[in-house]
Amino acid sequence: MPIIVRLDVMLAMRKMTSRDLAARIGIAEQNLSLLKSGKVRGVRFNTLEAICSELGCQPGDLLEFQPETEEA
């Protein structure tokens, strides 16, 4: 998948656990785990806003586009 989720990196930089973040923004820890692993098909803007607000970051700090390479 060409979109890489860097939520685990931001959590480590902020020395925060997934459990703490999930509790602070009011979502289930399991849903945050799915987002962190990149196994979701989308994320609501209000969830993204809450994550960025709590971690003090920008959406671009959490998401990275990595184009798929074509094999010859």
C-alpha positions as CSV (number, residue, x, y, z in Angstrom):
1,M,0.0,0.0,0.0
2,P,1.5,3.4,-1.0
3,I,0.3,5.2,2.2
4,I,2.6,4.5,5.2
5,V,1.2,5.2,8.7
6,R,3.9,6.6,11.0
7,L,1.7,6.8,14.2
8,D,4.0,4.4,16.1
9,V,7.0,6.7,15.4
10,M,5.1,9.8,16.8
11,L,4.0,7.8,19.8
12,A,7.6,6.8,20.6
13,M,8.8,10.4,20.1
14,R,6.2,11.6,22.5
15,K,6.8,8.7,24.9
16,M,3.1,7.9,24.9
17,T,1.4,4.5,24.7
18,S,-1.4,3.6,22.3
19,R,-3.6,3.0,25.3
20,D,-3.0,6.5,26.6
21,L,-3.6,8.1,23.3
22,A,-6.8,6.1,22.7
23,A,-8.2,7.1,26.1
24,R,-7.3,10.8,25.6
25,I,-9.0,11.1,22.2
26,G,-11.9,8.8,23.0
27,I,-11.5,5.9,20.6
28,A,-11.2,2.2,21.2
29,E,-7.6,1.0,21.6
30,Q,-8.3,-1.7,19.0
31,N,-9.3,0.9,16.4
32,L,-6.1,2.9,17.1
33,S,-4.1,-0.3,16.8
34,L,-5.7,-1.0,13.4
35,L,-4.9,2.5,12.3
36,K,-1.3,2.2,13.6
37,S,-0.8,-1.0,11.6
38,G,-2.2,0.5,8.4
39,K,-5.0,-2.1,8.2
40,V,-7.8,0.6,7.8
41,R,-9.2,1.8,4.5
42,G,-9.8,5.4,5.8
43,V,-9.6,7.7,8.8
44,R,-12.1,10.4,9.7
45,F,-10.8,13.9,9.7
46,N,-12.0,14.5,13.3
47,T,-10.0,11.4,14.5
48,L,-7.0,12.7,12.6
49,E,-7.5,16.1,14.1
50,A,-7.7,14.7,17.6
51,I,-4.6,12.6,17.2
52,C,-2.6,15.6,15.8
53,S,-3.9,17.8,18.6
54,E,-2.9,15.3,21.3
55,L,0.5,14.6,19.8
56,G,1.3,18.1,18.8
57,C,2.0,17.2,15.2
58,Q,0.8,17.7,11.6
59,P,-1.1,15.1,9.5
60,G,2.0,14.8,7.3
61,D,4.0,13.7,10.4
62,L,1.6,10.7,10.6
63,L,1.1,9.7,7.0
64,E,3.6,9.2,4.2
65,F,3.0,8.5,0.5
66,Q,5.4,6.0,-0.9
67,P,4.7,5.2,-4.5
68,E,4.7,1.5,-5.5
69,T,7.6,0.6,-7.8
70,E,6.9,-1.3,-11.0
71,E,9.0,-4.4,-11.4
72,A,10.5,-4.9,-14.8
